[in-house]
């Protein structure tokens, strides 16, 4: 599943803490990063991981939130924003 991991503001603004938390979150969730530009610009890790690792990522010090990508979930249900469901 695709997830978005947001770092705490204080961590995101400190280059050393930011990098350390990035690698800890990747390891905890066994995340395969998917959008390095988003992390560089916004401090948000976007990637693919197994659902049963979500709580591990949330427990990493410096992680503010770890959430499932809503659009991917909607896509699995064949519901797309602004478009009718497809058979």
C-alpha positions in Angstrom: 0.0 0.0 0.0 1.1 3.6 -0.5 1.7 5.7 2.6 2.6 9.3 3.4 4.8 9.8 6.5 5.0 13.3 7.9 7.8 14.4 10.2 7.4 16.7 13.2 8.2 20.3 12.3 11.2 20.4 14.6 12.6 17.3 13.0 11.9 18.4 9.4 13.8 21.7 10.0 16.9 20.1 11.4 19.0 18.4 8.6 20.6 15.8 10.8 17.4 14.8 12.6 15.5 14.9 9.3 17.9 12.4 7.7 18.0 10.2 10.8 14.2 10.0 11.1 13.9 9.4 7.3 16.1 6.2 7.6 14.5 5.1 10.8 11.0 5.3 9.2 12.2 3.5 6.1 13.6 0.7 8.2 10.7 0.5 10.6 8.1 0.2 7.8 10.4 -1.5 5.2 9.2 1.4 3.0 10.2 1.5 -0.6 10.4 5.3 -1.2 8.5 6.6 -4.2 8.8 10.3 -4.4 12.2 11.7 -3.2 11.3 15.2 -4.3 8.4 15.4 -2.0 10.6 14.5 1.0 13.3 17.0 -0.1 10.7 19.8 -0.5 8.1 19.1 2.2 9.6 16.5 4.6 7.0 14.0 3.6 8.0 10.4 2.9 5.9 8.8 0.2 6.3 5.1 -0.5 5.1 1.6 -0.6 4.9 -0.8 2.4 2.9 -3.6 3.9 -0.1 -2.6 6.0 1.1 -4.4 9.1 4.1 -2.1 9.4 2.1 1.1 9.8 2.1 1.2 13.6 5.9 0.6 13.6 6.4 3.7 11.5 4.0 5.8 13.6 6.1 4.8 16.7 9.4 6.2 15.2 10.5 9.3 17.2 10.1 12.4 15.1 7.2 11.0 13.0 4.1 13.1 13.3 1.8 10.9 11.2 1.8 7.9 8.9 -1.3 7.7 6.7 -2.6 5.5 3.9 -2.9 7.2 0.5 -6.6 8.0 0.1 -6.5 8.1 -3.7 -4.9 4.7 -3.9 -7.5 3.3 -1.6 -10.3 4.9 -3.6 -8.7 3.5 -6.8 -8.8 0.0 -5.4 -12.5 0.5 -4.8 -12.8 1.9 -8.4 -13.9 5.3 -7.1 -12.1 8.3 -8.6 -12.6 11.9 -7.6 -14.6 13.7 -10.2 -15.2 10.5 -12.3 -17.9 7.9 -12.1 -17.0 4.4 -10.9 -15.8 2.1 -13.6 -16.8 -1.6 -13.9 
